[in-house]
Structures are given as C-alpha cells and as structure tokens.
Amino acid sequence: MKKRDYFFCYNVNVSKFMAEKGIEFITVSQDLKTKKIFSLYFIDEKFQAAMDEYRANKTK
C-alpha cells in the first residue's frame, strides 16, 4: 500500500458524512507539525463513491 491509498481528512463535515455512510476511519490523530486533528481513511470503492457523492452535493 502507498500513501495515495489513504485519505487524511481534516474536515469534520466530511468525517460526519463518512460516518453517516457507514464508513469507518482507521484512526484519529494529530498532525505533529500543524497540531490539527485528522481522521485517516483507506480509499476503497465504497469510500470513493461516498467522497464523489459528498463533492457533488457540496457544489449544488
């Protein structure tokens, strides 16, 4: 697996949307440099479909 297989989510609204879709994060952590909290997701077909839906709804 490579870094591109993972999504580092710093947006709480995206994380809430993923939870509503039944997509679980791998972990929640804090970026050592910025001190911002993020959720880490594995990018699979289900995640990508949910992200596409989120982005489509966001632009409406």
mmCIF file of the N, C-alpha and C atoms, coordinates in Angstrom:
data_MODEL
# 
_entry.id   MODEL 
# 
loop_
_atom_site.group_PDB 
_atom_site.id 
_atom_site.type_symbol 
_atom_site.label_atom_id 
_atom_site.label_alt_id 
_atom_site.label_comp_id 
_atom_site.label_asym_id 
_atom_site.label_entity_id 
_atom_site.label_seq_id 
_atom_site.pdbx_PDB_ins_code 
_atom_site.Cartn_x 
_atom_site.Cartn_y 
_atom_site.Cartn_z 
_atom_site.occupancy 
_atom_site.B_iso_or_equiv 
_atom_site.pdbx_formal_charge 
_atom_site.auth_seq_id 
_atom_site.auth_comp_id 
_atom_site.auth_asym_id 
_atom_site.auth_atom_id 
_atom_site.pdbx_PDB_model_num 
ATOM 1   N N  . MET A 1 1  ? 0.838   -1.181 0.000  1.00 0.00 ? 1  MET A N  1 
ATOM 2   C CA . MET A 1 1  ? 0.000   0.000  0.000  1.00 0.00 ? 1  MET A CA 1 
ATOM 3   C C  . MET A 1 1  ? 0.877   1.237  0.000  1.00 0.00 ? 1  MET A C  1 
ATOM 4   N N  . LYS A 1 2  ? 0.347   2.253  -0.622 1.00 0.00 ? 2  LYS A N  1 
ATOM 5   C CA . LYS A 1 2  ? 1.087   3.506  -0.741 1.00 0.00 ? 2  LYS A CA 1 
ATOM 6   C C  . LYS A 1 2  ? 0.297   4.634  -0.090 1.00 0.00 ? 2  LYS A C  1 
ATOM 7   N N  . LYS A 1 3  ? 0.946   5.755  0.078  1.00 0.00 ? 3  LYS A N  1 
ATOM 8   C CA . LYS A 1 3  ? 0.306   6.912  0.710  1.00 0.00 ? 3  LYS A CA 1 
ATOM 9   C C  . LYS A 1 3  ? -0.953  7.333  -0.046 1.00 0.00 ? 3  LYS A C  1 
ATOM 10  N N  . ARG A 1 4  ? -0.950  7.155  -1.360 1.00 0.00 ? 4  ARG A N  1 
ATOM 11  C CA . ARG A 1 4  ? -2.119  7.559  -2.149 1.00 0.00 ? 4  ARG A CA 1 
ATOM 12  C C  . ARG A 1 4  ? -3.336  6.673  -1.886 1.00 0.00 ? 4  ARG A C  1 
ATOM 13  N N  . ASP A 1 5  ? -3.146  5.564  -1.163 1.00 0.00 ? 5  ASP A N  1 
ATOM 14  C CA . ASP A 1 5  ? -4.244  4.665  -0.809 1.00 0.00 ? 5  ASP A CA 1 
ATOM 15  C C  . ASP A 1 5  ? -5.002  5.144  0.423  1.00 0.00 ? 5  ASP A C  1 
ATOM 16  N N  . TYR A 1 6  ? -4.544  6.229  1.018  1.00 0.00 ? 6  TYR A N  1 
ATOM 17  C CA . TYR A 1 6  ? -5.136  6.737  2.249  1.00 0.00 ? 6  TYR A CA 1 
ATOM 18  C C  . TYR A 1 6  ? -5.591  8.184  2.086  1.00 0.00 ? 6  TYR A C  1 
ATOM 19  N N  . PHE A 1 7  ? -6.635  8.537  2.815  1.00 0.00 ? 7  PHE A N  1 
ATOM 20  C CA . PHE A 1 7  ? -7.154  9.896  2.793  1.00 0.00 ? 7  PHE A CA 1 
ATOM 21  C C  . PHE A 1 7  ? -7.040  10.471 4.201  1.00 0.00 ? 7  PHE A C  1 
ATOM 22  N N  . PHE A 1 8  ? -6.300  11.549 4.320  1.00 0.00 ? 8  PHE A N  1 
ATOM 23  C CA . PHE A 1 8  ? -6.152  12.260 5.584  1.00 0.00 ? 8  PHE A CA 1 
ATOM 24  C C  . PHE A 1 8  ? -7.216  13.352 5.611  1.00 0.00 ? 8  PHE A C  1 
ATOM 25  N N  . CYS A 1 9  ? -8.201  13.191 6.452  1.00 0.00 ? 9  CYS A N  1 
ATOM 26  C CA . CYS A 1 9  ? -9.360  14.084 6.477  1.00 0.00 ? 9  CYS A CA 1 
ATOM 27  C C  . CYS A 1 9  ? -9.261  15.055 7.644  1.00 0.00 ? 9  CYS A C  1 
ATOM 28  N N  . TYR A 1 10 ? -9.122  16.328 7.314  1.00 0.00 ? 10 TYR A N  1 
ATOM 29  C CA . TYR A 1 10 ? -9.052  17.385 8.326  1.00 0.00 ? 10 TYR A CA 1 
ATOM 30  C C  . TYR A 1 10 ? -10.382 18.135 8.460  1.00 0.00 ? 10 TYR A C  1 
ATOM 31  N N  . ASN A 1 11 ? -11.406 17.682 7.743  1.00 0.00 ? 11 ASN A N  1 
ATOM 32  C CA . ASN A 1 11 ? -12.692 18.361 7.706  1.00 0.00 ? 11 ASN A CA 1 
ATOM 33  C C  . ASN A 1 11 ? -13.718 17.545 8.494  1.00 0.00 ? 11 ASN A C  1 
ATOM 34  N N  . VAL A 1 12 ? -14.224 18.104 9.576  1.00 0.00 ? 12 VAL A N  1 
ATOM 35  C CA . VAL A 1 12 ? -15.176 17.392 10.433 1.00 0.00 ? 12 VAL A CA 1 
ATOM 36  C C  . VAL A 1 12 ? -16.465 17.082 9.685  1.00 0.00 ? 12 VAL A C  1 
ATOM 37  N N  . ASN A 1 13 ? -16.875 17.937 8.751  1.00 0.00 ? 13 ASN A N  1 
ATOM 38  C CA . ASN A 1 13 ? -18.095 17.682 7.990  1.00 0.00 ? 13 ASN A CA 1 
ATOM 39  C C  . ASN A 1 13 ? -17.946 16.454 7.094  1.00 0.00 ? 13 ASN A C  1 
ATOM 40  N N  . VAL A 1 14 ? -16.776 16.284 6.506  1.00 0.00 ? 14 VAL A N  1 
ATOM 41  C CA . VAL A 1 14 ? -16.521 15.100 5.683  1.00 0.00 ? 14 VAL A CA 1 
ATOM 42  C C  . VAL A 1 14 ? -16.525 13.859 6.571  1.00 0.00 ? 14 VAL A C  1 
ATOM 43  N N  . SER A 1 15 ? -15.908 13.941 7.726  1.00 0.00 ? 15 SER A N  1 
ATOM 44  C CA . SER A 1 15 ? -15.880 12.802 8.638  1.00 0.00 ? 15 SER A CA 1 
ATOM 45  C C  . SER A 1 15 ? -17.283 12.409 9.092  1.00 0.00 ? 15 SER A C  1 
ATOM 46  N N  . LYS A 1 16 ? -18.116 13.392 9.366  1.00 0.00 ? 16 LYS A N  1 
ATOM 47  C CA . LYS A 1 16 ? -19.503 13.110 9.754  1.00 0.00 ? 16 LYS A CA 1 
ATOM 48  C C  . LYS A 1 16 ? -20.252 12.447 8.605  1.00 0.00 ? 16 LYS A C  1 
ATOM 49  N N  . PHE A 1 17 ? -20.037 12.931 7.392  1.00 0.00 ? 17 PHE A N  1 
ATOM 50  C CA . PHE A 1 17 ? -20.685 12.357 6.216  1.00 0.00 ? 17 PHE A CA 1 
ATOM 51  C C  . PHE A 1 17 ? -20.265 10.899 6.038  1.00 0.00 ? 17 PHE A C  1 
ATOM 52  N N  . MET A 1 18 ? -18.981 10.624 6.193  1.00 0.00 ? 18 MET A N  1 
ATOM 53  C CA . MET A 1 18 ? -18.487 9.250  6.057  1.00 0.00 ? 18 MET A CA 1 
ATOM 54  C C  . MET A 1 18 ? -19.114 8.353  7.125  1.00 0.00 ? 18 MET A C  1 
ATOM 55  N N  . ALA A 1 19 ? -19.239 8.847  8.329  1.00 0.00 ? 19 ALA A N  1 
ATOM 56  C CA . ALA A 1 19 ? -19.864 8.069  9.404  1.00 0.00 ? 19 ALA A CA 1 
ATOM 57  C C  . ALA A 1 19 ? -21.318 7.755  9.061  1.00 0.00 ? 19 ALA A C  1 
ATOM 58  N N  . GLU A 1 20 ? -22.033 8.740  8.504  1.00 0.00 ? 20 GLU A N  1 
ATOM 59  C CA . GLU A 1 20 ? -23.419 8.526  8.095  1.00 0.00 ? 20 GLU A CA 1 
ATOM 60  C C  . GLU A 1 20 ? -23.526 7.450  7.018  1.00 0.00 ? 20 GLU A C  1 
ATOM 61  N N  . LYS A 1 21 ? -22.497 7.331  6.200  1.00 0.00 ? 21 LYS A N  1 
ATOM 62  C CA . LYS A 1 21 ? -22.459 6.335  5.120  1.00 0.00 ? 21 LYS A CA 1 
ATOM 63  C C  . LYS A 1 21 ? -21.939 4.988  5.611  1.00 0.00 ? 21 LYS A C  1 
ATOM 64  N N  . GLY A 1 22 ? -21.603 4.900  6.888  1.00 0.00 ? 22 GLY A N  1 
ATOM 65  C CA . GLY A 1 22 ? -21.125 3.651  7.453  1.00 0.00 ? 22 GLY A CA 1 
ATOM 66  C C  . GLY A 1 22 ? -19.660 3.363  7.166  1.00 0.00 ? 22 GLY A C  1 
ATOM 67  N N  . ILE A 1 23 ? -18.924 4.397  6.803  1.00 0.00 ? 23 ILE A N  1 
ATOM 68  C CA . ILE A 1 23 ? -17.505 4.235  6.510  1.00 0.00 ? 23 ILE A CA 1 
ATOM 69  C C  . ILE A 1 23 ? -16.713 4.597  7.761  1.00 0.00 ? 23 ILE A C  1 
ATOM 70  N N  . GLU A 1 24 ? -15.916 3.650  8.226  1.00 0.00 ? 24 GLU A N  1 
ATOM 71  C CA . GLU A 1 24 ? -15.162 3.847  9.457  1.00 0.00 ? 24 GLU A CA 1 
ATOM 72  C C  . GLU A 1 24 ? -13.749 4.338  9.164  1.00 0.00 ? 24 GLU A C  1 
ATOM 73  N N  . PHE A 1 25 ? -13.265 5.192  10.013 1.00 0.00 ? 25 PHE A N  1 
ATOM 74  C CA . PHE A 1 25 ? -11.886 5.657  9.898  1.00 0.00 ? 25 PHE A CA 1 
ATOM 75  C C  . PHE A 1 25 ? -10.947 4.612  10.473 1.00 0.00 ? 25 PHE A C  1 
ATOM 76  N N  . ILE A 1 26 ? -9.691  4.683  10.061 1.00 0.00 ? 26 ILE A N  1 
ATOM 77  C CA . ILE A 1 26 ? -8.669  3.788  10.599 1.00 0.00 ? 26 ILE A CA 1 
ATOM 78  C C  . ILE A 1 26 ? -8.248  4.277  11.972 1.00 0.00 ? 26 ILE A C  1 
ATOM 79  N N  . THR A 1 27 ? -8.004  5.580  12.053 1.00 0.00 ? 27 THR A N  1 
ATOM 80  C CA . THR A 1 27 ? -7.596  6.193  13.315 1.00 0.00 ? 27 THR A CA 1 
ATOM 81  C C  . THR A 1 27 ? -7.878  7.683  13.264 1.00 0.00 ? 27 THR A C  1 
ATOM 82  N N  . VAL A 1 28 ? -7.876  8.289  14.423 1.00 0.00 ? 28 VAL A N  1 
ATOM 83  C CA . VAL A 1 28 ? -7.928  9.742  14.552 1.00 0.00 ? 28 VAL A CA 1 
ATOM 84  C C  . VAL A 1 28 ? -6.638  10.126 15.252 1.00 0.00 ? 28 VAL A C  1 
ATOM 85  N N  . SER A 1 29 ? -5.985  11.156 14.727 1.00 0.00 ? 29 SER A N  1 
ATOM 86  C CA . SER A 1 29 ? -4.689  11.538 15.277 1.00 0.00 ? 29 SER A CA 1 
ATOM 87  C C  . SER A 1 29 ? -4.487  13.039 15.122 1.00 0.00 ? 29 SER A C  1 
ATOM 88  N N  . GLN A 1 30 ? -3.321  13.498 15.553 1.00 0.00 ? 30 GLN A N  1 
ATOM 89  C CA . GLN A 1 30 ? -2.974  14.908 15.465 1.00 0.00 ? 30 GLN A CA 1 
ATOM 90  C C  . GLN A 1 30 ? -1.707  15.046 14.634 1.00 0.00 ? 30 GLN A C  1 
ATOM 91  N N  . ASP A 1 31 ? -1.749  15.954 13.674 1.00 0.00 ? 31 ASP A N  1 
ATOM 92  C CA . ASP A 1 31 ? -0.584  16.242 12.853 1.00 0.00 ? 31 ASP A CA 1 
ATOM 93  C C  . ASP A 1 31 ? 0.494   16.852 13.750 1.00 0.00 ? 31 ASP A C  1 
ATOM 94  N N  . LEU A 1 32 ? 1.677   16.297 13.696 1.00 0.00 ? 32 LEU A N  1 
ATOM 95  C CA . LEU A 1 32 ? 2.740   16.757 14.593 1.00 0.00 ? 32 LEU A CA 1 
ATOM 96  C C  . LEU A 1 32 ? 3.194   18.186 14.306 1.00 0.00 ? 32 LEU A C  1 
ATOM 97  N N  . LYS A 1 33 ? 3.153   18.590 13.040 1.00 0.00 ? 33 LYS A N  1 
ATOM 98  C CA . LYS A 1 33 ? 3.602   19.944 12.691 1.00 0.00 ? 33 LYS A CA 1 
ATOM 99  C C  . LYS A 1 33 ? 2.527   20.994 12.921 1.00 0.00 ? 33 LYS A C  1 
ATOM 100 N N  . THR A 1 34 ? 1.300   20.723 12.439 1.00 0.00 ? 34 THR A N  1 
ATOM 101 C CA . THR A 1 34 ? 0.252   21.735 12.493 1.00 0.00 ? 34 THR A CA 1 
ATOM 102 C C  . THR A 1 34 ? -0.615  21.640 13.750 1.00 0.00 ? 34 THR A C  1 
ATOM 103 N N  . LYS A 1 35 ? -0.535  20.502 14.430 1.00 0.00 ? 35 LYS A N  1 
ATOM 104 C CA . LYS A 1 35 ? -1.341  20.223 15.627 1.00 0.00 ? 35 LYS A CA 1 
ATOM 105 C C  . LYS A 1 35 ? -2.829  20.061 15.309 1.00 0.00 ? 35 LYS A C  1 
ATOM 106 N N  . LYS A 1 36 ? -3.185  19.971 14.029 1.00 0.00 ? 36 LYS A N  1 
ATOM 107 C CA . LYS A 1 36 ? -4.577  19.777 13.641 1.00 0.00 ? 36 LYS A CA 1 
ATOM 108 C C  . LYS A 1 36 ? -4.950  18.302 13.757 1.00 0.00 ? 36 LYS A C  1 
ATOM 109 N N  . ILE A 1 37 ? -6.201  18.057 14.135 1.00 0.00 ? 37 ILE A N  1 
ATOM 110 C CA . ILE A 1 37 ? -6.730  16.703 14.264 1.00 0.00 ? 37 ILE A CA 1 
ATOM 111 C C  . ILE A 1 37 ? -7.200  16.237 12.884 1.00 0.00 ? 37 ILE A C  1 
ATOM 112 N N  . PHE A 1 38 ? -6.928  14.957 12.571 1.00 0.00 ? 38 PHE A N  1 
ATOM 113 C CA . PHE A 1 38 ? -7.396  14.381 11.310 1.00 0.00 ? 38 PHE A CA 1 
ATOM 114 C C  . PHE A 1 38 ? -7.878  12.961 11.539 1.00 0.00 ? 38 PHE A C  1 
ATOM 115 N N  . SER A 1 39 ? -8.732  12.518 10.622 1.00 0.00 ? 39 SER A N  1 
ATOM 116 C CA . SER A 1 39 ? -9.163  11.122 10.570 1.00 0.00 ? 39 SER A CA 1 
ATOM 117 C C  . SER A 1 39 ? -8.516  10.503 9.351  1.00 0.00 ? 39 SER A C  1 
ATOM 118 N N  . LEU A 1 40 ? -8.091  9.259  9.475  1.00 0.00 ? 40 LEU A N  1 
ATOM 119 C CA . LEU A 1 40 ? -7.432  8.569  8.376  1.00 0.00 ? 40 LEU A CA 1 
ATOM 120 C C  . LEU A 1 40 ? -8.358  7.497  7.826  1.00 0.00 ? 40 LEU A C  1 
ATOM 121 N N  . TYR A 1 41 ? -8.560  7.521  6.505  1.00 0.00 ? 41 TYR A N  1 
ATOM 122 C CA . TYR A 1 41 ? -9.425  6.561  5.830  1.00 0.00 ? 41 TYR A CA 1 
ATOM 123 C C  . TYR A 1 41 ? -8.639  5.814  4.769  1.00 0.00 ? 41 TYR A C  1 
ATOM 124 N N  . PHE A 1 42 ? -9.003  4.543  4.563  1.00 0.00 ? 42 PHE A N  1 
ATOM 125 C CA . PHE A 1 42 ? -8.476  3.785  3.443  1.00 0.00 ? 42 PHE A CA 1 
ATOM 126 C C  . PHE A 1 42 ? -9.375  4.061  2.254  1.00 0.00 ? 42 PHE A C  1 
ATOM 127 N N  . ILE A 1 43 ? -8.789  4.393  1.121  1.00 0.00 ? 43 ILE A N  1 
ATOM 128 C CA . ILE A 1 43 ? -9.569  4.696  -0.076 1.00 0.00 ? 43 ILE A CA 1 
ATOM 129 C C  . ILE A 1 43 ? -9.876  3.389  -0.810 1.00 0.00 ? 43 ILE A C  1 
ATOM 130 N N  . ASP A 1 44 ? -11.136 2.972  -0.712 1.00 0.00 ? 44 ASP A N  1 
ATOM 131 C CA . ASP A 1 44 ? -11.613 1.826  -1.481 1.00 0.00 ? 44 ASP A CA 1 
ATOM 132 C C  . ASP A 1 44 ? -12.809 2.301  -2.303 1.00 0.00 ? 44 ASP A C  1 
ATOM 133 N N  . GLU A 1 45 ? -13.486 1.383  -2.968 1.00 0.00 ? 45 GLU A N  1 
ATOM 134 C CA . GLU A 1 45 ? -14.610 1.771  -3.823 1.00 0.00 ? 45 GLU A CA 1 
ATOM 135 C C  . GLU A 1 45 ? -15.730 2.439  -3.037 1.00 0.00 ? 45 GLU A C  1 
ATOM 136 N N  . LYS A 1 46 ? -16.038 1.912  -1.867 1.00 0.00 ? 46 LYS A N  1 
ATOM 137 C CA . LYS A 1 46 ? -17.109 2.482  -1.039 1.00 0.00 ? 46 LYS A CA 1 
ATOM 138 C C  . LYS A 1 46 ? -16.748 3.897  -0.585 1.00 0.00 ? 46 LYS A C  1 
ATOM 139 N N  . PHE A 1 47 ? -15.517 4.081  -0.148 1.00 0.00 ? 47 PHE A N  1 
ATOM 140 C CA . PHE A 1 47 ? -15.073 5.406  0.273  1.00 0.00 ? 47 PHE A CA 1 
ATOM 141 C C  . PHE A 1 47 ? -15.113 6.379  -0.907 1.00 0.00 ? 47 PHE A C  1 
ATOM 142 N N  . GLN A 1 48 ? -14.604 5.957  -2.058 1.00 0.00 ? 48 GLN A N  1 
ATOM 143 C CA . GLN A 1 48 ? -14.548 6.840  -3.224 1.00 0.00 ? 48 GLN A CA 1 
ATOM 144 C C  . GLN A 1 48 ? -15.944 7.236  -3.680 1.00 0.00 ? 48 GLN A C  1 
ATOM 145 N N  . ALA A 1 49 ? -16.887 6.301  -3.656 1.00 0.00 ? 49 ALA A N  1 
ATOM 146 C CA . ALA A 1 49 ? -18.265 6.616  -4.036 1.00 0.00 ? 49 ALA A CA 1 
ATOM 147 C C  . ALA A 1 49 ? -18.868 7.643  -3.084 1.00 0.00 ? 49 ALA A C  1 
ATOM 148 N N  . ALA A 1 50 ? -18.612 7.478  -1.788 1.00 0.00 ? 50 ALA A N  1 
ATOM 149 C CA . ALA A 1 50 ? -19.118 8.431  -0.795 1.00 0.00 ? 50 ALA A CA 1 
ATOM 150 C C  . ALA A 1 50 ? -18.469 9.802  -0.983 1.00 0.00 ? 50 ALA A C  1 
ATOM 151 N N  . MET A 1 51 ? -17.178 9.832  -1.265 1.00 0.00 ? 51 MET A N  1 
ATOM 152 C CA . MET A 1 51 ? -16.493 11.106 -1.477 1.00 0.00 ? 51 MET A CA 1 
ATOM 153 C C  . MET A 1 51 ? -17.021 11.800 -2.726 1.00 0.00 ? 51 MET A C  1 
ATOM 154 N N  . ASP A 1 52 ? -17.256 11.036 -3.779 1.00 0.00 ? 52 ASP A N  1 
ATOM 155 C CA . ASP A 1 52 ? -17.834 11.606 -5.008 1.00 0.00 ? 52 ASP A CA 1 
ATOM 156 C C  . ASP A 1 52 ? -19.205 12.204 -4.726 1.00 0.00 ? 52 ASP A C  1 
ATOM 157 N N  . GLU A 1 53 ? -20.016 11.488 -3.919 1.00 0.00 ? 53 GLU A N  1 
ATOM 158 C CA . GLU A 1 53 ? -21.334 11.991 -3.550 1.00 0.00 ? 53 GLU A CA 1 
ATOM 159 C C  . GLU A 1 53 ? -21.215 13.264 -2.720 1.00 0.00 ? 53 GLU A C  1 
ATOM 160 N N  . TYR A 1 54 ? -20.306 13.284 -1.756 1.00 0.00 ? 54 TYR A N  1 
ATOM 161 C CA . TYR A 1 54 ? -20.114 14.460 -0.917 1.00 0.00 ? 54 TYR A CA 1 
ATOM 162 C C  . TYR A 1 54 ? -19.739 15.669 -1.777 1.00 0.00 ? 54 TYR A C  1 
ATOM 163 N N  . ARG A 1 55 ? -18.796 15.465 -2.673 1.00 0.00 ? 55 ARG A N  1 
ATOM 164 C CA . ARG A 1 55 ? -18.343 16.569 -3.530 1.00 0.00 ? 55 ARG A CA 1 
ATOM 165 C C  . ARG A 1 55 ? -19.438 17.050 -4.462 1.00 0.00 ? 55 ARG A C  1 
ATOM 166 N N  . ALA A 1 56 ? -20.245 16.123 -4.980 1.00 0.00 ? 56 ALA A N  1 
ATOM 167 C CA . ALA A 1 56 ? -21.353 16.505 -5.871 1.00 0.00 ? 56 ALA A CA 1 
ATOM 168 C C  . ALA A 1 56 ? -22.382 17.324 -5.114 1.00 0.00 ? 56 ALA A C  1 
ATOM 169 N N  . ASN A 1 57 ? -22.702 16.915 -3.882 1.00 0.00 ? 57 ASN A N  1 
ATOM 170 C CA . ASN A 1 57 ? -23.670 17.644 -3.068 1.00 0.00 ? 57 ASN A CA 1 
ATOM 171 C C  . ASN A 1 57 ? -23.138 18.999 -2.619 1.00 0.00 ? 57 ASN A C  1 
ATOM 172 N N  . LYS A 1 58 ? -21.842 19.079 -2.419 1.00 0.00 ? 58 LYS A N  1 
ATOM 173 C CA . LYS A 1 58 ? -21.220 20.325 -1.955 1.00 0.00 ? 58 LYS A CA 1 
ATOM 174 C C  . LYS A 1 58 ? -21.305 21.416 -3.028 1.00 0.00 ? 58 LYS A C  1 
ATOM 175 N N  . THR A 1 59 ? -21.238 21.030 -4.292 1.00 0.00 ? 59 THR A N  1 
ATOM 176 C CA . THR A 1 59 ? -21.238 22.025 -5.364 1.00 0.00 ? 59 THR A CA 1 
ATOM 177 C C  . THR A 1 59 ? -22.637 22.472 -5.750 1.00 0.00 ? 59 THR A C  1 
ATOM 178 N N  . LYS A 1 60 ? -23.669 21.864 -5.162 1.00 0.00 ? 60 LYS A N  1 
ATOM 179 C CA . LYS A 1 60 ? -25.063 22.244 -5.503 1.00 0.00 ? 60 LYS A CA 1 
ATOM 180 C C  . LYS A 1 60 ? -25.479 23.498 -4.774 1.00 0.00 ? 60 LYS A C  1 
# 
